[in-house]
């Protein structure tokens, strides 16, 4: 039987503390499009994805959606709860039906204070999220939309890709709305560019799942768009 994401997350704790720590996590289920928390809410809880996909996003004042990331099983979110009196800097919404573990600010702080190895593990997870965020910002900052889309597709395929005889498939469905939110563009522009990528033989898609047919060619296209 495979370990749950929570068991893996707590695997860095000493055995004596592990079961007590596990009892502090509360399982929650969310339906697709249900908000888990909203930007600027008081950051009272920290979360771990157990199943499904969670979207971290920001809605600008003009109504434009910016998707920061998609969070998969084993990913953490709500890390602002690690700060005293923090607020969430983004909204978290169920991108699909999903399950997550929730723990209060006080409890996660208590666990971290009891085991330095777990505290270091937690710090590394947060640092990894920051590094991924910086990489994504480099992808889209000041670049043409074609390059932004190529960069995001390559990044997501590298993180969540599944290799098969056809190429490298991104392991979950992506709509034009999703890609537009990730790169800061419009659905119409995304649709036009993806159609061109398909005609050039760079990608294919079926049931909203994108496969990169030629990683080298897409990288070359990315360089040419600079």
N, C-alpha and C positions, 0 to 999 in steps of 0.2 A: 504493500500500500504506500503510495507516494505521500510525502510530508505536505501538510498544508503550508501556505505562505507564511502563516503566523509562526508555525513551528520552525521554519527556516529563519525567519526574522529574529526569533528568540534563541537561536542556536548558539549565539555568542555569549549567552549568559551561563553562569555556573549552574550545574544541575540543581543545586539546593534552592536556588532562587527562581528557576525557570517556571515551575508549576504555579507558584504564587503570582509571578508576573503575568502568566497566561490568563489567570482568572480576572485580571484587571481590564482585559480587552473585551469589548462588547461587539458581537456580530450584528451587522445591519444589512438589509437588502434594499436596493433602489431600482425603480423602474426606469426604463429609457426616458431621457429628457427630464428626469427629476433632479432638482438642485439639492446638493448635499450641504453646501454653504455658499454664501454670496460675498463678493468682494466688499471689504470694509466691515464685515461682521466681526465681532470680538472673537479672537482665536482661542477657543476654549478646548478644542480637541485636535488630536493628531490621528491620521488615518493610514491604513495599509490596505492596498487592493488585494482581495483574495480571488476574485473571479470577475470577468468582464472587463470593460474599458471605461475609464473616467476621463472626461475632458476638462482641462484647466483653461479658462478663457477670461477675457476682459472685454466688456462692451464699452466702446468709446461714447462720449457725449452725443455724437452725431448718429449713434445707433450702429456704427460699424463694429463687426465682431473680429476680435483678434484671438486666435487660438495659440496659447503658449505651448501646450504639449498634450499628448494622449498618454494616459497612465495605465499600465498593464499589470497583471498579477505580479505581486512582489514589489511594486513601486509604492513609494510613500507620498503622501500629500498632506496639506495643512501644516507644513513645517513651521509656520509662524507661531504655532502653539508652543514651540520650544523657547520662545521669547516671553519674558514676563510682560503682561499687559499688551501683547501684540494684537494686530488685526490681520485678517487674511488679505493678501495683496492680489488675489484673483478669485474668481468663482469656480467651484467644482460642480460639474453636472454629469449625470450618468449618460455616457455616450451609447451604451447598450444596457440591458438589464445587467445588474452587477451586484456583487457582495463585497463588503469591506469591513475591516475591523476598526473600531473607534476606541480611543483611550484619552482620558482627560489630561490636561496640562500637568496637574499635580502628580498624577500617577506615572506618566512617562518620565518626568523629572526625578521622581523617587527611584525608579528602576535604574536610570542612568547614574544616579549618585551612588548606588549600591555596587556597581560593577564597572570598573574603568574600561575593561575590554569592550563591553557593550556600548559604553559612552563613545568610544573611539569609532566603533562600527556605525553608530548613528551619525556621527560627524562626517564620516566618509560618504554615507548615502546622501546627505545634504550637499556635500561638496560635489559629488557626482552630478546631482541635479543642476547645480549652478554651472558646472562645466558644460553640460549638455545645452543649457539655456544660452550660454555665451556662444557656443558653436552655431546654434540656430540663428542668433542675432547676426553673426558674421555672414551667414548664408543670405540674409535678406537685406542687410543694411546697404542702402545706396546702390543696389544692383538692379539691372533690368529684370523684368518679370520672368522672362525665359530662364535666366540663370537662377533666380530664386526657386522656381519650380523644380528645375533639374537638381539643384543642391538639396532641397527638402526631400525629393524622392530618393536620392542616393543615401541621404542620412537615415531615412526611415527604413529603407531596405537593408542598410548595414546594421541597424539596431534590431529590427523585427523581421528580417527577411528569411524566406524559406527557399533554398536552392532546389531546383528540379531540372528536368531535361530542357525545359523551355527557357529558363533564365532564373532571375532572382525575384521572387514574388514577395510583395509587402503582405505581411501575415494577417491583415484585417481589412475590411472594406473601407474605402475612402470615397467620399462624394466630392463633387466640385466645390460645394460649400465648405467642406473640411479643408481642402487644399487652399481655397481662397482665404480662409481664416488664418491658416498657417503662414501664408506668404504676404498677407496684407494687400490683396487684390480683389477683383470682382469675379463672380462665378462665370460671367460671360468671357472674360479674358482667359481664365483658367481653361474653360472648355475649348477655346480656340487654340491655345498652345498645346494642350494635350492631344487634340486632333492632329496638329502638325507633327508632334512627336510620334504618333502612331503611323502617319504616312511615311515618315523617315525611317520606320522600323526600329525605333528606339524602345518603345514600350508597347504593351498590349493590355487590354482590360476585359474582364468578364465578371459579371455580377458585382461590379464596383471594386473588384480586386485588381490591382495594378501589378503587372510583371515587367521588370526591366529586362528586355531581350538582349541588349548589348550594353553592358556597364561601361566598357571602354569608349564606345561611341557617344554615350550620354555624357561621360566625363569630358570628352573632346568638345561636344556641343557646349558644355558648361564653360570651358575655357574660351571658346570662340565668342561667347556672349558677353565677355568682359569688356 
